[in-house]
Amino acid sequence: MKEFDLIVIGAGPGGYVPAIRAAQLGKKVAIVERKKLGGTCLNVGCVPSKALLKHSELVEEIQKANSWGIHTGEVSIDFQKLMKRKDQVVRTLAGGVEHLLNKNNIEIFQGEASVTGDLIVTVGAETLRGKDLLLATGSRPFIPPIKGLHQVNYLTTDTFFDLKELPKQLVIIGGGVISVELAFAMAPLGTNVTIIEVAPDILLTEDEDARKVIKKHLKKKKIKAITLAEIQEVTDGKVLLTDQEISFDTLLVATGRQPNLEVATDLNLKLDSANKFVEVNEFYETSKKHVYAVGDLIGGYQLAHAASAE
């Protein structure tokens, strides 16, 4: 059995940042990740979406240059090549995270972690014991119970960046930050985008004045946003609302995220009053001594910089 001062479960911003800091302060640290180093933000969130936004920005700059008299000819999109560039950006940054973990002598364990009450962590054939345990297990896409949804092919934000072909008609269910950002990324590339939101407005977590500015730009980019939508059913190629049908060749469900509670459940940790997130005190300690939690697992702002700050 390997002994550590600190075992971190989850190698996203809520995990690798404290792992590195603890190691710098002289602690013996292990980090466990079941998927990819860097977590949601780096692999299927902020970073790939910003790469796509950069591509779209360049298209718009070329169009502006043409309108000014700098003629470049017709713009054509090699979507597979754009996605390869996105992959390279992600790989470079993920490599940077791995380099920092190795540089600080943090042992990396790849695989699913199971934890017992005495802080013994099992990862495959490896058994680890820590004096302290930090849970940074992140979240996964929430899929609402929409009739017919599971009978059709749909994407989540975890799978959207695996697209191989540029969508012609993209429908996004959900009007939050992620969906609006991806709408801005795809529309300039030539995709017809429609956002469907059941709430009275899109981006309800944001300031009202900011929403006005963004909605103005959505309109300018010919992105349609339907609010107060009543979704009756999803069929192959169509979202059926009470008053209209919206066609798609690509459907993205971006209706928020839910925490990965498996390890917290194994440890029988106390949840908050809504029974959704792990409850922590002012030091981010859970109901079990020597077990801490940060990031998407504890609610609040489900953002990379919030997790790393915690």
Disulfide bonds with the S-S distance in Angstrom:
Cys41-Cys46 2.28
